[in-house]
Amino acid sequence: MSNLQRIRKEKGLTQKQLAEIVGIPIQTLQKYEQKVKNINNANVCTVINLARALGVDTRDILEKE
């Protein structure tokens, strides 16, 4: 489970809700959560917006390599 997915679930948000809040396609969020796309390579604005929406630091949603 990715850090993003774990935190999203802890906050009680669905993928659809988080994607809408952040303004990204749900498919993109799913790919980050499934680690099909590496969140560490995501657009900086996307990472910041995800972190803000979840109320966490950006480092919390990034994956340790």
mmCIF file as Biopython writes it, N, C-alpha, C and O atoms, coordinates in Angstrom:
data_model
#
loop_
_atom_site.group_PDB
_atom_site.id
_atom_site.type_symbol
_atom_site.label_atom_id
_atom_site.label_alt_id
_atom_site.label_comp_id
_atom_site.label_asym_id
_atom_site.label_entity_id
_atom_site.label_seq_id
_atom_site.pdbx_PDB_ins_code
_atom_site.Cartn_x
_atom_site.Cartn_y
_atom_site.Cartn_z
_atom_site.occupancy
_atom_site.B_iso_or_equiv
_atom_site.auth_seq_id
_atom_site.auth_asym_id
_atom_site.pdbx_PDB_model_num
ATOM 1   N N  . MET A ? 1  ? 0.848   -1.179 0.000   1.0 0.0 1  A 1 
ATOM 2   C CA . MET A ? 1  ? 0.000   0.000  0.000   1.0 0.0 1  A 1 
ATOM 3   C C  . MET A ? 1  ? 0.897   1.248  0.000   1.0 0.0 1  A 1 
ATOM 4   O O  . MET A ? 1  ? 1.859   1.340  0.763   1.0 0.0 1  A 1 
ATOM 5   N N  . SER A ? 2  ? 0.565   2.176  -0.851  1.0 0.0 2  A 1 
ATOM 6   C CA . SER A ? 2  ? 1.357   3.406  -0.933  1.0 0.0 2  A 1 
ATOM 7   C C  . SER A ? 2  ? 1.043   4.317  0.251   1.0 0.0 2  A 1 
ATOM 8   O O  . SER A ? 2  ? 0.001   4.193  0.895   1.0 0.0 2  A 1 
ATOM 9   N N  . ASN A ? 3  ? 1.967   5.229  0.519   1.0 0.0 3  A 1 
ATOM 10  C CA . ASN A ? 3  ? 1.741   6.214  1.579   1.0 0.0 3  A 1 
ATOM 11  C C  . ASN A ? 3  ? 0.497   7.034  1.281   1.0 0.0 3  A 1 
ATOM 12  O O  . ASN A ? 3  ? -0.296  7.322  2.177   1.0 0.0 3  A 1 
ATOM 13  N N  . LEU A ? 4  ? 0.330   7.406  0.025   1.0 0.0 4  A 1 
ATOM 14  C CA . LEU A ? 4  ? -0.826  8.199  -0.384  1.0 0.0 4  A 1 
ATOM 15  C C  . LEU A ? 4  ? -2.131  7.467  -0.084  1.0 0.0 4  A 1 
ATOM 16  O O  . LEU A ? 4  ? -3.065  8.050  0.466   1.0 0.0 4  A 1 
ATOM 17  N N  . GLN A ? 5  ? -2.188  6.202  -0.445  1.0 0.0 5  A 1 
ATOM 18  C CA . GLN A ? 5  ? -3.400  5.412  -0.217  1.0 0.0 5  A 1 
ATOM 19  C C  . GLN A ? 5  ? -3.679  5.249  1.276   1.0 0.0 5  A 1 
ATOM 20  O O  . GLN A ? 5  ? -4.820  5.382  1.719   1.0 0.0 5  A 1 
ATOM 21  N N  . ARG A ? 6  ? -2.644  4.965  2.038   1.0 0.0 6  A 1 
ATOM 22  C CA . ARG A ? 6  ? -2.805  4.785  3.486   1.0 0.0 6  A 1 
ATOM 23  C C  . ARG A ? 6  ? -3.353  6.056  4.131   1.0 0.0 6  A 1 
ATOM 24  O O  . ARG A ? 6  ? -4.293  5.997  4.924   1.0 0.0 6  A 1 
ATOM 25  N N  . ILE A ? 7  ? -2.773  7.194  3.794   1.0 0.0 7  A 1 
ATOM 26  C CA . ILE A ? 7  ? -3.204  8.458  4.387   1.0 0.0 7  A 1 
ATOM 27  C C  . ILE A ? 7  ? -4.620  8.813  3.940   1.0 0.0 7  A 1 
ATOM 28  O O  . ILE A ? 7  ? -5.433  9.270  4.743   1.0 0.0 7  A 1 
ATOM 29  N N  . ARG A ? 8  ? -4.910  8.601  2.662   1.0 0.0 8  A 1 
ATOM 30  C CA . ARG A ? 8  ? -6.263  8.893  2.157   1.0 0.0 8  A 1 
ATOM 31  C C  . ARG A ? 8  ? -7.308  8.101  2.918   1.0 0.0 8  A 1 
ATOM 32  O O  . ARG A ? 8  ? -8.351  8.634  3.297   1.0 0.0 8  A 1 
ATOM 33  N N  . LYS A ? 9  ? -7.024  6.824  3.140   1.0 0.0 9  A 1 
ATOM 34  C CA . LYS A ? 9  ? -7.970  5.972  3.868   1.0 0.0 9  A 1 
ATOM 35  C C  . LYS A ? 9  ? -8.093  6.402  5.322   1.0 0.0 9  A 1 
ATOM 36  O O  . LYS A ? 9  ? -9.188  6.385  5.884   1.0 0.0 9  A 1 
ATOM 37  N N  . GLU A ? 10 ? -6.976  6.787  5.936   1.0 0.0 10 A 1 
ATOM 38  C CA . GLU A ? 10 ? -7.007  7.272  7.320   1.0 0.0 10 A 1 
ATOM 39  C C  . GLU A ? 10 ? -7.884  8.516  7.449   1.0 0.0 10 A 1 
ATOM 40  O O  . GLU A ? 10 ? -8.548  8.716  8.466   1.0 0.0 10 A 1 
ATOM 41  N N  . LYS A ? 11 ? -7.880  9.344  6.414   1.0 0.0 11 A 1 
ATOM 42  C CA . LYS A ? 11 ? -8.672  10.581 6.418   1.0 0.0 11 A 1 
ATOM 43  C C  . LYS A ? 11 ? -10.123 10.338 6.032   1.0 0.0 11 A 1 
ATOM 44  O O  . LYS A ? 11 ? -10.945 11.252 6.103   1.0 0.0 11 A 1 
ATOM 45  N N  . GLY A ? 12 ? -10.448 9.109  5.621   1.0 0.0 12 A 1 
ATOM 46  C CA . GLY A ? 12 ? -11.824 8.763  5.288   1.0 0.0 12 A 1 
ATOM 47  C C  . GLY A ? 12 ? -12.303 9.297  3.952   1.0 0.0 12 A 1 
ATOM 48  O O  . GLY A ? 12 ? -13.499 9.526  3.767   1.0 0.0 12 A 1 
ATOM 49  N N  . LEU A ? 13 ? -11.385 9.496  3.021   1.0 0.0 13 A 1 
ATOM 50  C CA . LEU A ? 13 ? -11.756 10.003 1.696   1.0 0.0 13 A 1 
ATOM 51  C C  . LEU A ? 13 ? -11.728 8.880  0.673   1.0 0.0 13 A 1 
ATOM 52  O O  . LEU A ? 13 ? -10.903 7.969  0.749   1.0 0.0 13 A 1 
ATOM 53  N N  . THR A ? 14 ? -12.634 8.961  -0.277  1.0 0.0 14 A 1 
ATOM 54  C CA . THR A ? 14 ? -12.591 8.032  -1.403  1.0 0.0 14 A 1 
ATOM 55  C C  . THR A ? 14 ? -11.611 8.582  -2.439  1.0 0.0 14 A 1 
ATOM 56  O O  . THR A ? 14 ? -11.221 9.748  -2.386  1.0 0.0 14 A 1 
ATOM 57  N N  . GLN A ? 15 ? -11.226 7.730  -3.371  1.0 0.0 15 A 1 
ATOM 58  C CA . GLN A ? 15 ? -10.359 8.187  -4.455  1.0 0.0 15 A 1 
ATOM 59  C C  . GLN A ? 15 ? -11.052 9.296  -5.246  1.0 0.0 15 A 1 
ATOM 60  O O  . GLN A ? 15 ? -10.429 10.291 -5.614  1.0 0.0 15 A 1 
ATOM 61  N N  . LYS A ? 16 ? -12.319 9.116  -5.497  1.0 0.0 16 A 1 
ATOM 62  C CA . LYS A ? 16 ? -13.076 10.102 -6.271  1.0 0.0 16 A 1 
ATOM 63  C C  . LYS A ? 16 ? -13.093 11.448 -5.552  1.0 0.0 16 A 1 
ATOM 64  O O  . LYS A ? 16 ? -12.887 12.489 -6.175  1.0 0.0 16 A 1 
ATOM 65  N N  . GLN A ? 17 ? -13.338 11.429 -4.246  1.0 0.0 17 A 1 
ATOM 66  C CA . GLN A ? 17 ? -13.382 12.674 -3.482  1.0 0.0 17 A 1 
ATOM 67  C C  . GLN A ? 17 ? -12.041 13.399 -3.532  1.0 0.0 17 A 1 
ATOM 68  O O  . GLN A ? 17 ? -11.984 14.601 -3.790  1.0 0.0 17 A 1 
ATOM 69  N N  . LEU A ? 18 ? -10.963 12.657 -3.282  1.0 0.0 18 A 1 
ATOM 70  C CA . LEU A ? 18 ? -9.640  13.285 -3.266  1.0 0.0 18 A 1 
ATOM 71  C C  . LEU A ? 18 ? -9.272  13.819 -4.647  1.0 0.0 18 A 1 
ATOM 72  O O  . LEU A ? 18 ? -8.745  14.925 -4.762  1.0 0.0 18 A 1 
ATOM 73  N N  . ALA A ? 19 ? -9.543  13.052 -5.682  1.0 0.0 19 A 1 
ATOM 74  C CA . ALA A ? 19 ? -9.241  13.500 -7.044  1.0 0.0 19 A 1 
ATOM 75  C C  . ALA A ? 19 ? -9.990  14.783 -7.376  1.0 0.0 19 A 1 
ATOM 76  O O  . ALA A ? 19 ? -9.435  15.684 -8.005  1.0 0.0 19 A 1 
ATOM 77  N N  . GLU A ? 20 ? -11.246 14.868 -6.957  1.0 0.0 20 A 1 
ATOM 78  C CA . GLU A ? 20 ? -12.043 16.072 -7.223  1.0 0.0 20 A 1 
ATOM 79  C C  . GLU A ? 20 ? -11.507 17.267 -6.445  1.0 0.0 20 A 1 
ATOM 80  O O  . GLU A ? 20 ? -11.432 18.371 -6.984  1.0 0.0 20 A 1 
ATOM 81  N N  . ILE A ? 21 ? -11.138 17.063 -5.201  1.0 0.0 21 A 1 
ATOM 82  C CA . ILE A ? 21 ? -10.593 18.153 -4.381  1.0 0.0 21 A 1 
ATOM 83  C C  . ILE A ? 21 ? -9.322  18.706 -5.007  1.0 0.0 21 A 1 
ATOM 84  O O  . ILE A ? 21 ? -9.127  19.920 -5.080  1.0 0.0 21 A 1 
ATOM 85  N N  . VAL A ? 22 ? -8.465  17.805 -5.455  1.0 0.0 22 A 1 
ATOM 86  C CA . VAL A ? 22 ? -7.157  18.199 -5.988  1.0 0.0 22 A 1 
ATOM 87  C C  . VAL A ? 22 ? -7.250  18.656 -7.442  1.0 0.0 22 A 1 
ATOM 88  O O  . VAL A ? 22 ? -6.417  19.430 -7.912  1.0 0.0 22 A 1 
ATOM 89  N N  . GLY A ? 23 ? -8.267  18.171 -8.147  1.0 0.0 23 A 1 
ATOM 90  C CA . GLY A ? 23 ? -8.433  18.555 -9.546  1.0 0.0 23 A 1 
ATOM 91  C C  . GLY A ? 23 ? -7.596  17.728 -10.506 1.0 0.0 23 A 1 
ATOM 92  O O  . GLY A ? 23 ? -7.098  18.231 -11.514 1.0 0.0 23 A 1 
ATOM 93  N N  . ILE A ? 24 ? -7.448  16.444 -10.176 1.0 0.0 24 A 1 
ATOM 94  C CA . ILE A ? 24 ? -6.734  15.531 -11.071 1.0 0.0 24 A 1 
ATOM 95  C C  . ILE A ? 24 ? -7.673  14.397 -11.461 1.0 0.0 24 A 1 
ATOM 96  O O  . ILE A ? 24 ? -8.632  14.115 -10.743 1.0 0.0 24 A 1 
ATOM 97  N N  . PRO A ? 25 ? -7.413  13.749 -12.578 1.0 0.0 25 A 1 
ATOM 98  C CA . PRO A ? 25 ? -8.249  12.605 -12.970 1.0 0.0 25 A 1 
ATOM 99  C C  . PRO A ? 25 ? -8.121  11.475 -11.942 1.0 0.0 25 A 1 
ATOM 100 O O  . PRO A ? 25 ? -7.040  11.238 -11.404 1.0 0.0 25 A 1 
ATOM 101 N N  . ILE A ? 26 ? -9.213  10.793 -11.680 1.0 0.0 26 A 1 
ATOM 102 C CA . ILE A ? 26 ? -9.198  9.690  -10.720 1.0 0.0 26 A 1 
ATOM 103 C C  . ILE A ? 26 ? -8.207  8.607  -11.167 1.0 0.0 26 A 1 
ATOM 104 O O  . ILE A ? 26 ? -7.583  7.951  -10.333 1.0 0.0 26 A 1 
ATOM 105 N N  . GLN A ? 27 ? -8.066  8.427  -12.472 1.0 0.0 27 A 1 
ATOM 106 C CA . GLN A ? 27 ? -7.137  7.417  -12.980 1.0 0.0 27 A 1 
ATOM 107 C C  . GLN A ? 27 ? -5.696  7.743  -12.583 1.0 0.0 27 A 1 
ATOM 108 O O  . GLN A ? 27 ? -4.912  6.839  -12.294 1.0 0.0 27 A 1 
ATOM 109 N N  . THR A ? 28 ? -5.354  9.008  -12.567 1.0 0.0 28 A 1 
ATOM 110 C CA . THR A ? 28 ? -4.011  9.422  -12.153 1.0 0.0 28 A 1 
ATOM 111 C C  . THR A ? 28 ? -3.796  9.094  -10.685 1.0 0.0 28 A 1 
ATOM 112 O O  . THR A ? 28 ? -2.757  8.549  -10.311 1.0 0.0 28 A 1 
ATOM 113 N N  . LEU A ? 29 ? -4.769  9.423  -9.860  1.0 0.0 29 A 1 
ATOM 114 C CA . LEU A ? 29 ? -4.673  9.111  -8.433  1.0 0.0 29 A 1 
ATOM 115 C C  . LEU A ? 29 ? -4.537  7.606  -8.224  1.0 0.0 29 A 1 
ATOM 116 O O  . LEU A ? 29 ? -3.724  7.163  -7.413  1.0 0.0 29 A 1 
ATOM 117 N N  . GLN A ? 30 ? -5.322  6.826  -8.945  1.0 0.0 30 A 1 
ATOM 118 C CA . GLN A ? 30 ? -5.244  5.367  -8.827  1.0 0.0 30 A 1 
ATOM 119 C C  . GLN A ? 30 ? -3.863  4.854  -9.199  1.0 0.0 30 A 1 
ATOM 120 O O  . GLN A ? 30 ? -3.340  3.950  -8.547  1.0 0.0 30 A 1 
ATOM 121 N N  . LYS A ? 31 ? -3.273  5.417  -10.233 1.0 0.0 31 A 1 
ATOM 122 C CA . LYS A ? 31 ? -1.937  4.983  -10.658 1.0 0.0 31 A 1 
ATOM 123 C C  . LYS A ? 31 ? -0.885  5.320  -9.607  1.0 0.0 31 A 1 
ATOM 124 O O  . LYS A ? 31 ? 0.043   4.541  -9.391  1.0 0.0 31 A 1 
ATOM 125 N N  . TYR A ? 32 ? -1.021  6.469  -8.952  1.0 0.0 32 A 1 
ATOM 126 C CA . TYR A ? 32 ? -0.090  6.811  -7.866  1.0 0.0 32 A 1 
ATOM 127 C C  . TYR A ? 32 ? -0.259  5.848  -6.698  1.0 0.0 32 A 1 
ATOM 128 O O  . TYR A ? 32 ? 0.726   5.393  -6.116  1.0 0.0 32 A 1 
ATOM 129 N N  . GLU A ? 33 ? -1.496  5.540  -6.360  1.0 0.0 33 A 1 
ATOM 130 C CA . GLU A ? 33 ? -1.749  4.652  -5.229  1.0 0.0 33 A 1 
ATOM 131 C C  . GLU A ? 33 ? -1.291  3.229  -5.512  1.0 0.0 33 A 1 
ATOM 132 O O  . GLU A ? 33 ? -0.815  2.540  -4.610  1.0 0.0 33 A 1 
ATOM 133 N N  . GLN A ? 34 ? -1.429  2.789  -6.742  1.0 0.0 34 A 1 
ATOM 134 C CA . GLN A ? 34 ? -1.024  1.427  -7.111  1.0 0.0 34 A 1 
ATOM 135 C C  . GLN A ? 34 ? 0.455   1.345  -7.491  1.0 0.0 34 A 1 
ATOM 136 O O  . GLN A ? 34 ? 0.973   0.278  -7.820  1.0 0.0 34 A 1 
ATOM 137 N N  . LYS A ? 35 ? 1.119   2.503  -7.434  1.0 0.0 35 A 1 
ATOM 138 C CA . LYS A ? 35 ? 2.545   2.613  -7.757  1.0 0.0 35 A 1 
ATOM 139 C C  . LYS A ? 35 ? 2.844   2.269  -9.216  1.0 0.0 35 A 1 
ATOM 140 O O  . LYS A ? 35 ? 3.962   1.880  -9.557  1.0 0.0 35 A 1 
ATOM 141 N N  . VAL A ? 36 ? 1.823   2.418  -10.076 1.0 0.0 36 A 1 
ATOM 142 C CA . VAL A ? 36 ? 2.030   2.275  -11.516 1.0 0.0 36 A 1 
ATOM 143 C C  . VAL A ? 36 ? 2.794   3.507  -11.998 1.0 0.0 36 A 1 
ATOM 144 O O  . VAL A ? 36 ? 3.686   3.411  -12.841 1.0 0.0 36 A 1 
ATOM 145 N N  . LYS A ? 37 ? 2.428   4.667  -11.446 1.0 0.0 37 A 1 
ATOM 146 C CA . LYS A ? 37 ? 3.152   5.917  -11.667 1.0 0.0 37 A 1 
ATOM 147 C C  . LYS A ? 37 ? 3.829   6.275  -10.347 1.0 0.0 37 A 1 
ATOM 148 O O  . LYS A ? 37 ? 3.233   6.129  -9.280  1.0 0.0 37 A 1 
ATOM 149 N N  . ASN A ? 38 ? 5.060   6.739  -10.422 1.0 0.0 38 A 1 
ATOM 150 C CA . ASN A ? 38 ? 5.811   7.083  -9.221  1.0 0.0 38 A 1 
ATOM 151 C C  . ASN A ? 38 ? 5.428   8.488  -8.756  1.0 0.0 38 A 1 
ATOM 152 O O  . ASN A ? 38 ? 5.660   9.469  -9.462  1.0 0.0 38 A 1 
ATOM 153 N N  . ILE A ? 39 ? 4.846   8.574  -7.574  1.0 0.0 39 A 1 
ATOM 154 C CA . ILE A ? 39 ? 4.429   9.863  -7.020  1.0 0.0 39 A 1 
ATOM 155 C C  . ILE A ? 39 ? 5.623   10.800 -6.844  1.0 0.0 39 A 1 
ATOM 156 O O  . ILE A ? 39 ? 5.469   12.021 -6.877  1.0 0.0 39 A 1 
ATOM 157 N N  . ASN A ? 40 ? 6.801   10.231 -6.660  1.0 0.0 40 A 1 
ATOM 158 C CA . ASN A ? 40 ? 8.005   11.050 -6.484  1.0 0.0 40 A 1 
ATOM 159 C C  . ASN A ? 40 ? 8.356   11.825 -7.754  1.0 0.0 40 A 1 
ATOM 160 O O  . ASN A ? 40 ? 9.091   12.810 -7.700  1.0 0.0 40 A 1 
ATOM 161 N N  . ASN A ? 41 ? 7.832   11.381 -8.886  1.0 0.0 41 A 1 
ATOM 162 C CA . ASN A ? 41 ? 8.075   12.060 -10.157 1.0 0.0 41 A 1 
ATOM 163 C C  . ASN A ? 41 ? 6.895   12.922 -10.598 1.0 0.0 41 A 1 
ATOM 164 O O  . ASN A ? 41 ? 6.888   13.457 -11.707 1.0 0.0 41 A 1 
ATOM 165 N N  . ALA A ? 42 ? 5.909   13.050 -9.732  1.0 0.0 42 A 1 
ATOM 166 C CA . ALA A ? 42 ? 4.711   13.825 -10.073 1.0 0.0 42 A 1 
ATOM 167 C C  . ALA A ? 42 ? 5.030   15.313 -10.120 1.0 0.0 42 A 1 
ATOM 168 O O  . ALA A ? 42 ? 6.034   15.769 -9.573  1.0 0.0 42 A 1 
ATOM 169 N N  . ASN A ? 43 ? 4.166   16.047 -10.777 1.0 0.0 43 A 1 
ATOM 170 C CA . ASN A ? 43 ? 4.255   17.498 -10.814 1.0 0.0 43 A 1 
ATOM 171 C C  . ASN A ? 43 ? 4.257   18.032 -9.379  1.0 0.0 43 A 1 
ATOM 172 O O  . ASN A ? 43 ? 3.472   17.586 -8.543  1.0 0.0 43 A 1 
ATOM 173 N N  . VAL A ? 44 ? 5.130   18.973 -9.106  1.0 0.0 44 A 1 
ATOM 174 C CA . VAL A ? 44 ? 5.263   19.520 -7.746  1.0 0.0 44 A 1 
ATOM 175 C C  . VAL A ? 44 ? 3.930   20.072 -7.254  1.0 0.0 44 A 1 
ATOM 176 O O  . VAL A ? 44 ? 3.571   19.869 -6.094  1.0 0.0 44 A 1 
ATOM 177 N N  . CYS A ? 45 ? 3.201   20.759 -8.105  1.0 0.0 45 A 1 
ATOM 178 C CA . CYS A ? 45 ? 1.905   21.322 -7.706  1.0 0.0 45 A 1 
ATOM 179 C C  . CYS A ? 45 ? 0.921   20.226 -7.306  1.0 0.0 45 A 1 
ATOM 180 O O  . CYS A ? 45 ? 0.142   20.396 -6.368  1.0 0.0 45 A 1 
ATOM 181 N N  . THR A ? 46 ? 0.959   19.116 -8.012  1.0 0.0 46 A 1 
ATOM 182 C CA . THR A ? 46 ? 0.073   17.993 -7.685  1.0 0.0 46 A 1 
ATOM 183 C C  . THR A ? 46 ? 0.401   17.438 -6.309  1.0 0.0 46 A 1 
ATOM 184 O O  . THR A ? 46 ? -0.500  17.180 -5.511  1.0 0.0 46 A 1 
ATOM 185 N N  . VAL A ? 47 ? 1.680   17.254 -6.029  1.0 0.0 47 A 1 
ATOM 186 C CA . VAL A ? 47 ? 2.094   16.730 -4.724  1.0 0.0 47 A 1 
ATOM 187 C C  . VAL A ? 47 ? 1.688   17.694 -3.609  1.0 0.0 47 A 1 
ATOM 188 O O  . VAL A ? 47 ? 1.174   17.270 -2.573  1.0 0.0 47 A 1 
ATOM 189 N N  . ILE A ? 48 ? 1.916   18.975 -3.821  1.0 0.0 48 A 1 
ATOM 190 C CA . ILE A ? 48 ? 1.545   19.979 -2.812  1.0 0.0 48 A 1 
ATOM 191 C C  . ILE A ? 48 ? 0.041   19.981 -2.592  1.0 0.0 48 A 1 
ATOM 192 O O  . ILE A ? 48 ? -0.419  20.025 -1.451  1.0 0.0 48 A 1 
ATOM 193 N N  . ASN A ? 49 ? -0.731  19.932 -3.674  1.0 0.0 49 A 1 
ATOM 194 C CA . ASN A ? 49 ? -2.195  19.941 -3.548  1.0 0.0 49 A 1 
ATOM 195 C C  . ASN A ? 49 ? -2.716  18.688 -2.869  1.0 0.0 49 A 1 
ATOM 196 O O  . ASN A ? 49 ? -3.658  18.760 -2.079  1.0 0.0 49 A 1 
ATOM 197 N N  . LEU A ? 50 ? -2.116  17.537 -3.165  1.0 0.0 50 A 1 
ATOM 198 C CA . LEU A ? 50 ? -2.513  16.297 -2.485  1.0 0.0 50 A 1 
ATOM 199 C C  . LEU A ? 50 ? -2.225  16.400 -0.993  1.0 0.0 50 A 1 
ATOM 200 O O  . LEU A ? 50 ? -3.067  16.051 -0.165  1.0 0.0 50 A 1 
ATOM 201 N N  . ALA A ? 51 ? -1.041  16.878 -0.656  1.0 0.0 51 A 1 
ATOM 202 C CA . ALA A ? 51 ? -0.655  16.998 0.754   1.0 0.0 51 A 1 
ATOM 203 C C  . ALA A ? 51 ? -1.585  17.969 1.483   1.0 0.0 51 A 1 
ATOM 204 O O  . ALA A ? 51 ? -2.021  17.692 2.601   1.0 0.0 51 A 1 
ATOM 205 N N  . ARG A ? 52 ? -1.881  19.082 0.864   1.0 0.0 52 A 1 
ATOM 206 C CA . ARG A ? 52 ? -2.788  20.067 1.493   1.0 0.0 52 A 1 
ATOM 207 C C  . ARG A ? 52 ? -4.175  19.482 1.705   1.0 0.0 52 A 1 
ATOM 208 O O  . ARG A ? 52 ? -4.778  19.653 2.764   1.0 0.0 52 A 1 
ATOM 209 N N  . ALA A ? 53 ? -4.673  18.792 0.691   1.0 0.0 53 A 1 
ATOM 210 C CA . ALA A ? 53 ? -6.012  18.206 0.789   1.0 0.0 53 A 1 
ATOM 211 C C  . ALA A ? 53 ? -6.085  17.168 1.906   1.0 0.0 53 A 1 
ATOM 212 O O  . ALA A ? 53 ? -7.126  16.985 2.537   1.0 0.0 53 A 1 
ATOM 213 N N  . LEU A ? 54 ? -4.966  16.495 2.136   1.0 0.0 54 A 1 
ATOM 214 C CA . LEU A ? 54 ? -4.927  15.457 3.178   1.0 0.0 54 A 1 
ATOM 215 C C  . LEU A ? 54 ? -4.465  15.997 4.524   1.0 0.0 54 A 1 
ATOM 216 O O  . LEU A ? 54 ? -4.518  15.283 5.526   1.0 0.0 54 A 1 
ATOM 217 N N  . GLY A ? 55 ? -4.017  17.242 4.563   1.0 0.0 55 A 1 
ATOM 218 C CA . GLY A ? 55 ? -3.575  17.854 5.800   1.0 0.0 55 A 1 
ATOM 219 C C  . GLY A ? 55 ? -2.262  17.282 6.320   1.0 0.0 55 A 1 
ATOM 220 O O  . GLY A ? 55 ? -2.057  17.163 7.528   1.0 0.0 55 A 1 
ATOM 221 N N  . VAL A ? 56 ? -1.375  16.931 5.387   1.0 0.0 56 A 1 
ATOM 222 C CA . VAL A ? 56 ? -0.083  16.357 5.775   1.0 0.0 56 A 1 
ATOM 223 C C  . VAL A ? 56 ? 1.045   17.090 5.053   1.0 0.0 56 A 1 
ATOM 224 O O  . VAL A ? 56 ? 0.797   17.886 4.147   1.0 0.0 56 A 1 
ATOM 225 N N  . ASP A ? 57 ? 2.267   16.820 5.453   1.0 0.0 57 A 1 
ATOM 226 C CA . ASP A ? 57 ? 3.438   17.364 4.795   1.0 0.0 57 A 1 
ATOM 227 C C  . ASP A ? 57 ? 3.663   16.608 3.491   1.0 0.0 57 A 1 
ATOM 228 O O  . ASP A ? 57 ? 3.327   15.428 3.390   1.0 0.0 57 A 1 
ATOM 229 N N  . THR A ? 58 ? 4.222   17.273 2.508   1.0 0.0 58 A 1 
ATOM 230 C CA . THR A ? 58 ? 4.466   16.614 1.226   1.0 0.0 58 A 1 
ATOM 231 C C  . THR A ? 58 ? 5.334   15.384 1.385   1.0 0.0 58 A 1 
ATOM 232 O O  . THR A ? 58 ? 5.147   14.399 0.671   1.0 0.0 58 A 1 
ATOM 233 N N  . ARG A ? 59 ? 6.280   15.420 2.309   1.0 0.0 59 A 1 
ATOM 234 C CA . ARG A ? 59 ? 7.162   14.272 2.519   1.0 0.0 59 A 1 
ATOM 235 C C  . ARG A ? 59 ? 6.400   13.034 2.969   1.0 0.0 59 A 1 
ATOM 236 O O  . ARG A ? 59 ? 6.864   11.911 2.767   1.0 0.0 59 A 1 
ATOM 237 N N  . ASP A ? 60 ? 5.241   13.230 3.574   1.0 0.0 60 A 1 
ATOM 238 C CA . ASP A ? 60 ? 4.449   12.095 4.057   1.0 0.0 60 A 1 
ATOM 239 C C  . ASP A ? 60 ? 3.860   11.254 2.933   1.0 0.0 60 A 1 
ATOM 240 O O  . ASP A ? 60 ? 3.668   10.050 3.100   1.0 0.0 60 A 1 
ATOM 241 N N  . ILE A ? 61 ? 3.570   11.875 1.785   1.0 0.0 61 A 1 
ATOM 242 C CA . ILE A ? 61 ? 2.957   11.118 0.702   1.0 0.0 61 A 1 
ATOM 243 C C  . ILE A ? 61 ? 3.965   10.585 -0.299  1.0 0.0 61 A 1 
ATOM 244 O O  . ILE A ? 61 ? 3.638   9.723  -1.116  1.0 0.0 61 A 1 
ATOM 245 N N  . LEU A ? 62 ? 5.195   11.094 -0.242  1.0 0.0 62 A 1 
ATOM 246 C CA . LEU A ? 62 ? 6.227   10.591 -1.130  1.0 0.0 62 A 1 
ATOM 247 C C  . LEU A ? 62 ? 6.698   9.212  -0.655  1.0 0.0 62 A 1 
ATOM 248 O O  . LEU A ? 62 ? 6.609   8.884  0.528   1.0 0.0 62 A 1 
ATOM 249 N N  . GLU A ? 63 ? 7.190   8.429  -1.584  1.0 0.0 63 A 1 
ATOM 250 C CA . GLU A ? 63 ? 7.673   7.086  -1.263  1.0 0.0 63 A 1 
ATOM 251 C C  . GLU A ? 63 ? 9.175   7.104  -1.030  1.0 0.0 63 A 1 
ATOM 252 O O  . GLU A ? 63 ? 9.920   7.766  -1.753  1.0 0.0 63 A 1 
ATOM 253 N N  . LYS A ? 64 ? 9.607   6.377  -0.019  1.0 0.0 64 A 1 
ATOM 254 C CA . LYS A ? 64 ? 11.041  6.237  0.222   1.0 0.0 64 A 1 
ATOM 255 C C  . LYS A ? 64 ? 11.587  5.263  -0.804  1.0 0.0 64 A 1 
ATOM 256 O O  . LYS A ? 64 ? 10.996  4.217  -1.070  1.0 0.0 64 A 1 
ATOM 257 N N  . GLU A ? 65 ? 12.717  5.625  -1.370  1.0 0.0 65 A 1 
ATOM 258 C CA . GLU A ? 65 ? 13.291  4.778  -2.421  1.0 0.0 65 A 1 
ATOM 259 C C  . GLU A ? 65 ? 14.375  3.896  -1.872  1.0 0.0 65 A 1 
ATOM 260 O O  . GLU A ? 65 ? 14.971  3.115  -2.614  1.0 0.0 65 A 1 
#
